């Protein structure tokens, strides 16, 4: 097995190594799958035992609030108030899915001719086996749990490969859960992309969240193996502002959705499409962005913290600098800030065409471009005119206008007078086009990925 290590560094102080962990090679990954496979048969047999174990694990997470919150702030630079929110949501996810273990696991059907009327025809859902989960760094507890919790509840065991920038959080999650789960049921492996590739090659079902390029590769590899898979990928989400909207309110909501947590959410707003006075809205948005408290994520007042790593900041600087060459104007922000942390001043761009690079390609961070539309139909066309389709927000005071726009949007989630960011843990989550592949995540929808349906027919013996 490999003797190499992998480090995670704090984005607010790159000199601080948060954790150094073994870098898994294929042999290490295979050993984790062997443990998980050995544990799965017994784990999958007893739904009540699973519900009890997961409920106990949820209460252990709840008791570990301070440790989890502090680690999120240190390792991924999540602002304190958002870290508190994620910790609470993580507990709720596990509590909710613990009870899913006791959900009905099938259906009965009437017998149809030529079968004997006494025939029993029913279906049952069974766990797929070992779930391979590949997760990003930006929600280091919530995303692993919204994948692992239903997988475990339905009788699968788990091998989790977290992003390299969030390995300390994943290892803490493993430590907490494994005090209440049988040995081998929940396993974390840390390592580079090659470790993730091994996960895809060895799992019975795969769930991925991350970049579009990698996600499409994961989906293709899983499909080639004939296993179920799911991938959540890019966003480049739009907020549409109709003429009757409250501009000040919309600007404040969109500023938070675009720049909160330094824009590092798959549901963050990357484009604003304005129908009406775009100049007035741009001024209001720039003012709202400039008013957002930025700085140390450990400060409870902070909304905009650092970006995750040096390459992320370099990409943001390049995007802001390139906007002018692509017909845009930097209204505010767009610069790397001095100091030990990876800070970038939140950027608002306007004057671009919907075909501009920034309006077509996702940049993961606090940068947004404001686009003009001449009609509601054109606003919908601009919103739909990208390869992604995760979430769109619509701002209006008129219900008819809202419903008309909503009907034409090609996104998996639509929010009216609400930020694009924000997730309900008990509702289906996912997008269209290159934002998602496979079944939806979260809530009862998660059952589709983590179970397979078996149809059973029992005829009379005589």
Residue, then its C-alpha position, 0 to 999 in steps of 0.5 A: x500500500x502507498x506510503x504517500x500522504x495528502x495535505x489539506x490547507x486552510x484557505x484563510x492561512x495557506x501556511x496552516x496544514x489542517x490535516x495530513x492523511x494517507x494518499x490511497x492507492x488502488x490497493x487501499x481502495x480495494x481493501x476498503x471495498x472488501x471491508x464494505x462488501x463483507x459488512x453489507x450482507x448483515x447490514x442489509x438484513x435488518x431495517x430496524x437495526x439500521x434505523x436505530x444505528x443511524x438515529x444514534x449517529x445523528x444524535x452523535x453528530x448533534x453533540x459534535x456541533x462545535x467541533x464540526x463547525x470549527x473544522x468547517x471554518x478552518x478547512x474550507x473557509x466557510x463563514x461561521x453562520x453558514x457552518x452552523x447552518x450546515x451542521x444543523x442541516x447535516x443532523x436533520x438529513x441523518x435523522x430524516x433518512x434514518x427513518x427511511x429505513x422503515x419505509x415500505x420496500x415494495x408494492x403488491x399487484x393484482x394477478x392478471x390472466x392467464x395467472x391463477x387469481x390466487x397468484x401473489x404478485x409483488x415487487x421489492x426494493x433491495x440495496x445495490x451493495x456497496x455505494x461509492x461516493x465522490x464528494x466535493x469540498x464546499x459542503x464537507x458534511x452535508x453533501x457526504x451525508x445527503x448521499x451516505x444517509x439514504x444509501x445506508x438507510x436502504x441497506x447499502x454500505x459506503x466507501x466515501x472519497x472526499x475532495x482533497x480540500x476537505x479530508x479533515x471533515x470527512x475523517x471527522x465524519x467517519x470517526x463520529x459515525x463509526x462509533x454507532x455503525x458496525x465495522x466496515x459499513x462506512x469507510x473513508x478513503x483519502x487520495x487524488x483523482x486516481x482514487x476516485x477512479x478506483x471507486x468508480x471501478x469497484x462500486x455497485x452504485x456511484x454518486x458524484x458531485x463535482x465538475x462537469x468534465x469529471x462527472x460526465x466521465x464518471x457517468x460514462x465509466x459507470x454506464x460502461x460497467x452497467x451500474x447505476x450512477x448519479x452525477x451532480x455537476x455545473x450550475x451557472x444559475x440565473x436570476x431573472x428580474x422582471x420589471x415589477x420586482x422590488x429592485x432593492x429587495x431583489x438586489x440584496x437577495x441576489x447579492x447573497x446568492x452570488x457572493x455568500x461563502x465566496x460564491x462557492x455553491x453549485x446553486x450560486x447565482x452566476x448570471x442576472x437577467x434583467x428585464x427593465x431598467x438594467x442600469x438601476x438594478x446593476x447599481x443596486x446590486x453593486x451596492x448590495x455586494x459592497x455592503x456584504x461583510x467580507x473577511x475572516x470566516x471565524x467572525x460571525x458577521x462575515x458573509x464572504x470568506x476566502x476562496x478554497x485554493x490558489x488555482x480557484x483565485x487565479x481563475x477568478x482573477x482571469x475571469x474578471x480581467x477577461x470580461x473587459x476583453x469580452x465586452x464587459x465592464x467590471x462594476x465592482x471588485x474583481x481583484x485578488x486581495x493581499x494577505x495570507x488568505x485567499x481572498x478575492x473582492x466579489x465582482x459584478x460585471x455588466x455590458x456583456x452579451x449572453x454569448x460571452x465566456x463568463x455568461x456561458x462557462x461556470x466560474x466557481x466563486x464570487x463573480x456575477x454578470x448582469x445581462x439585459x433582456x427585452x422581453x420575458x421570452x428573451x429572458x427565458x431564452x437567455x436563461x436556457x441558453x447555456x449547457x447547464x440547468x440546475x436552478x433559476x430564480x424569478x423575481x416578480x410581484x405578479x403571479x401570472x408573470x411568475x407562472x408564465x416564466x416558470x413554464x419555459x425554464x429548463x432547470x431542475x429547480x425554480x425559485x420565485x422571489x428566493x435566492x438560487x442558493x438554498x436546498x430543502x433536504x427532504x425535497x428532490x435535488x437535481x438539474x437538467x442538461x449537463x447539471x445532472x445525470x441520473x436520478x434525483x438526490x435527497x428526500x424519498x427520491x434518493x431511493x431510486x439510485x440506492x435500490x433496485x426493484x425485483x418483481x416476484x410472482x408466487x403461484x398456488x402450489x396446486 
